[in-house]
Amino acid sequence: MKLSEPQQQISDSESRMRICAAGRRFGKSFLAINELAKFARHPNRKCLYVAPSYRMARQIIWEDLKNFLRNVKWIKRVNESELTIYLVNNSQIMLRSADNPDSIRGIGVDFLVLDEAADIPKLEDTWQAVLRPTLSDRQGHALIIGSPKGRNFFYDMWVQGGATEDWQSFQFTTIQGGRVPQEEIIAAKRDMDERTFQQEYEARFVDYAGVIYYAFSDDNIKQFNPDDLTPRTPLHVGIDMNINPMSAVIGVINKMGILHIIDEVEIYSSNTTELIKEIKGRYPHRIIFAYPDASGQALKTSAAGVTDHNLLHNAGFKVKVGKTNPPVVDRINSVNSLLCNSNNERKLFIDPKCKRLRECLIKHTYREGTRQPNKTDGFDHLVDSLGYLVFANFAIRKENLFDDVRGQTRRNTGRMVN
């Protein structure tokens, strides 16, 4: 089958789990037929296509799938009542619906297509209790496709594609699919509200209700050039003094005032001494500026009874910290401004290997009905680490005083002088 360039990009991926968020009429069903045929071309394979309902399964691909397989003379027989196609090589392609999970339980498959995933009620339960187990005994692969419907479990799966090694995420607009002319896109944009257009045609997860770091997008993901990390390049480390996990982000600030986060550290059931060893083990013989949270002035996580700030100082870190933590709202505003300011300028970039930080920036939210960050979802520690680093060097409010652990005071000018 002749695929468009974006479709081919998805098809060529060797990741076990592929997640595609695409605009309407992108060609998701055409891609699904191609991938089902690609896996079923091998003998004795079982391939499964799942749509939100039985009716949708028939309407979306059943006739097109049969026509394609007849044209290439692959069909041995068809069971219309069970929506199953038996191929001449002893492979099977089965169509099932997510609203009848009992028809799926017990099946072991080599390849699964989950179509219109965002429209499936209780998608999380269906995936974890029914669909994911079908892949286990055969170590099967999956293609999960759909158009966004806010930040539901389909969104969580799409995010996982950037944070888990054997998952890969894709995002394509309607126009990138090449099936809808530009004039129609312009007309739809004129006739629809902005939010709906962004969701349906641009494949955006536009439900930002409660999201703290709203300015973050994949435009902030950029690989760091290792040649820019010379032996004399100072490192800037933001640290959240939390025992479980002990968290830190490691960045570089260039001469243009661009902050690039190049690494992240999360150590569970740990202490500052272990964090220091981890950082110095990764980056030995470096000039390191540390920006811990202010609680470390009194916190003692080591058996020696030395404060965490003094542990950092004794390890050779140049500790920069206020007497109290900056106001939460100022820290958040500083990070959002650096992610993308009102002039659409981005001065904060995250290396792709910092998968956990990316996930935290995307998922950290306010507690419902408040402007207080949710401290129970587990997404706060790395972004807090980032906030301490950003506020110390790029604070929107510049009148704050910062002290090192020896009591020496300087005035923050919005940039750390290296």
N, C-alpha and C positions, 0 to 999 in steps of 0.2 A: 504494500500500500504506500502511496506517495504521501509523506507527512510534510507538514510545514516545518520551518526551522525550529520554532519553539517545541512542537510536538516531537521532533527528532531528538532534541536535547533531552527531553524527558525519557524517551525510549532508550537512548544510549546510556543513561545512568545505570551503573552497576550496583547501586545501593539496594539493599533488601527491601526497605520500606520507602516508597516514593509518595510524597504528598504534593498535590498540585491544586493551588487556588487559582481559578481562572474565571474570566468574565464570561457572560452569556454568549453563546454561539462561538465560543473559542474553538470548538471541535473536540470536546471531551469524549463524546461517544465514539467518534471516529478513532480517536486514540485508544479507547478501551477495546474496540474490536481488533485493532492492530496488535495490541499487547496480548490479548487472549489467544490470537492466532500464533503469535511468536512463541508463546510458551507451549501451546498445544501441538506445535509441529513436531515435538519430540514424542516418541512412543510412550504409551502407558501413563500419560500425565492426566491429572484432574485439575481443571480450571473452573473457578467459581466467580460468577458476576452477581453482585448484590445491589439492588436498588431499594429506595425507601418503601415501595409497595409493589405488589404483584403486577398491578396495572402498569406502573411505570417501567418495570422490567420488560414487559411485552412491548410497550410503546417506544421505549428509548432505543433498544438495539436488536430486538429479536428478529425482525424481518431482515434488517440490513446484515446482521451476522449470518443468517442462513444463506442469503443471496451471495455474500462474499465467499463463503465456504463451498457453495455449490459451483461457483465460477472456477474455483481452483481444484474442483473434484476431490475434496477432502472428506465429504460426508458419507458415512456408512448407513446411518439411519437417524431419524428424528422422532423424539417422543414429545408431541405437542402438549399433552396434558401435564407433563413434568417439566417442560421447558428445558429439555436436555438434548444435546447433540452428541452422537457417537461418531467418532472419526475412523477412517480406514486404518489408522496406525494404533488403534485401541485407546486413544485418548478421549476424554470427555470434556465438554463445556456445559456447565449447568447454570441456569439463571434462577435466583431465589430472591425473596423479599425480606427486608429487615423487620417488617411488621409480623412475620411468622417465623420467629427464631427456632422453633422446634423443627422446621424443615431443614435447618442448617446444622443443628447439633449432631455430633458424631461423625461429620464428614472431615476427612483429611485431604487437604488440597495442596497442589504445588504452586498455584498462583491464584490470587484473589484480586478482583476489582471491586472496590466499594465506591459506587457512583452517587453523585448528589449527596455526599456524606453530611453536609451541614443541615440537610433537611430531615435527617433521621432522628426521630424523638428518642431520647435516652441513648444517644450515640455512645457515651462512655460505657454504659452497662453492656450494650450490644457488642462493642468492640472487645472489651476485656473478658466478658463471660462467654461469648459465643464465637465471634469472628477470629480473634487472635489465636485461640486454641486450635482452630482448623489448620493452622500453618505449622504447628509444632513438630508433629511426628515426621513430616516430610521436609522440614526446614524451608517452608514455602515463602514466596515473595508476595508483596502486595503493592497495588497502585490505588491510592485513595484520592479521589478527585471530587471537586465541587466548587460552587460559588459561595463566597463568604456570607454568613448570616450573623454578623456581630462577633463577639469574642466568646464563642461557645467551645465545646470540646473539639470540634474540627479545628478551631484556631489553636488549641493546645497541641494538637497533633502536628499542625503546621510549624509551630514553634519548636517542637521536638526535633523536627528535621534539621534545625540548625544547631542542636545541642547534643545529639546522639550520633555515634559514629556510623551505624548502619542505616540511618534515616537520612533522607535528603528532601528538601522542600523546594518548590517552584512556585512562581507567581507570575501570571501573564494576563494582560488586559484583553478585552475583546478585539481591539484593532490588531494586536499582535498575532491573533489567530489567523488573520488574513481572510476571513469568511464574510465579514461585514464591511461595506464600503465606508469611507471616511465621512461622506455626506450623512449617512444614517447615524453615525456616532454623534455628529454635530447636532442633528435634529433631536436625538434622544437627550442630549445634554440640555438643550433648550427647553424640552418638555418635562423634564424630571427635576425633582429637588436634588440638591447637591449630594446629600448623604446617600440617597438611593442610587444615583448615578455612579458615585464612587464605588459602592458595593457591587452593583450589578454589572457594570461595564469596565471598571478599573480593578476589580477583584481586591478591593481594600477591606481590611477588617476595621471598619470605621466606628465601632462602638467604643468611644473613649471614656465612657462614664466611669469615674473613679480612678482612672489611670493616672499615676503621679508623673511619670516621665513621658508626657505626651509628645515632646519634641523629638524623641528618639525614633529613628527609622533605619532601614537597611542602608541608607546613604551614609550612616555613621559607622558602618562596618568596612574597614579598610585594612589590608594587610600591611604590617610594618616592614619597612626595608631594613634587614639586619645590618646592612652596610652603614646605616645611620647611627648604629650603636657602637661608637668607638670606645676604647678603654677609658677615655676621659669624659664620656658623656654621663652626667649625673642622672641618677634614677630618683623618681618621686613616688613614694609609697604611702597610700592611704590605708589606715588600719582601723578596724572595728574591734575594740577590746571586748570580745565575747568568747567565753570558754567553749561554747558548742554551737556553731563552729567559730574558731578563730579565723578572721577573714582579712584579706588584704588585696589591693589592686596595685599594680606596678606600672608606672608610666614614664614617658619621656616628653619634655617640653622643648620644642625647637625655637629657633631665633625669631620665628614669625608668631610666636605665642600660640602654637598649635599643641594641644595635649593629645598624645597617642598612648592609649593603654595597651601594653604589650603582653601583660601576663596577669594571672589571678591566682590567689591561694585561698583554699578553704581546708582547714584541718579540724576535724571533730574531736571533742573531748581533749582539748589541747591547752596550751598556755603560751605566753609570750616568748619564752625561751625556745620552744620548738618552732614557733613562727620565725624567729630570728635565724635559727639554723637552716630552715627551709629557704628563706630568701637569700642568705649568704651562700648557701650551697648552689643555688641556681645562678647567682650573680656575684662571684667572689671578687674581692679587690676593687670594689666600686665605691664611688662617692654616692651616698644614699641619704636623701632627705626623707624623713618620716613624719607623717601627719596623723597621729593617733587621736582617738577621741579623748576628751578631757578627763574622763573617769579614770584613765590610767595613772593620773597623778597620785591617786590613793590606792588603786587596785593592785593587789599583790597575788599574781597567779603562780609564782615560783615558790619552791620550798625554802629559798634563802631569805624570804621576807623582804625583798627589795621591790620597790614599786615598778610597775611595768614601764613607765617612762624612763626610769633610771636604767632598767635593763637595756632598753633601746640605745640610750646614750652610751652606756658602757660597752656596747657592741660596736660602737663607732658610727652609729646613725646620727645625723644632724636632726635633732627633734624639734619640730615647729608645731606648737600647740597653744591654744588659748587657755585662759584660766577656767573658762566654761565653754561648753560646746556652742557653736553658732546656733541661732534660732533655726528650727527645722525648716520653716518656710523660706528663709534666706538661703539655706543650703540647697534646697530643692530648686529654687528659682535660679541660682547660680549654675547648677548642672543643666537645667533646661535651656538657659541662655547660651551655654557653651555648645550644647547639642545642636541647636539651630536658633539663631536670633531673629529679630523682626525683619532683618535685611536678607533673610534666607542664607545666612553664612554659618557654616559648621566649623567649629574649632576644637571639637572633641571627637576622636575616632577610636574605635575598638578593634583590636586584631581579631580575626575570625576564630582563633583558638580560645578566646575568652568566652566560651559558650555559656557558662553559668551566669556571667555578668550580663550577657545579652538577654538571657531568659529573665533575669531579675528586673532589668530595665523595662522589659515588655510587660511583665506580669505584676509588678508591685503596685498596689492600689491603696486608696484611702479606705478606712473603715466606713461602712455604709452609713450615710447620713451625716458624716463628719469630714473635717479636713485634717484628720489625724491618720498618719500612715499605719497600715495594718501590720502589727508586729507579731502576728501569729501565723502568717502564710509562709515564712521561711525565705522570703525574697528581699528582706531588708538589709542583711548584713553586708553584702558586697556593695550595694548601692550607697549604704552609709559610709563605707570606706572610701568610695569614689567621692562622695560629698565632702568629706573632710579635706581631701586633696584639692578638689576644685575650689572650695571656698577659700582656702589658704592662699591660692595663687590667682584666682580669677573672680573674687567675690564681687557681687554687684554693689554691696555696701563696703566701702573701703576704710571706714573709720576704726575698724576693730584692731585692737592690739594683740600681738602674738608674742608669746614668751617661749624661750627654750627651757630645758629643765634646770638650768643653772640660774634662772631668774633674770636673764638678759632680755630686754624688751626692744622690739622694733615695731614700726608702723607698717601695716600691710598696704602695699601700693597696687594691689591687683595682680602682680606678678612676683614670683619668687626670684630673687637675684641669685644666679648660680655662681 
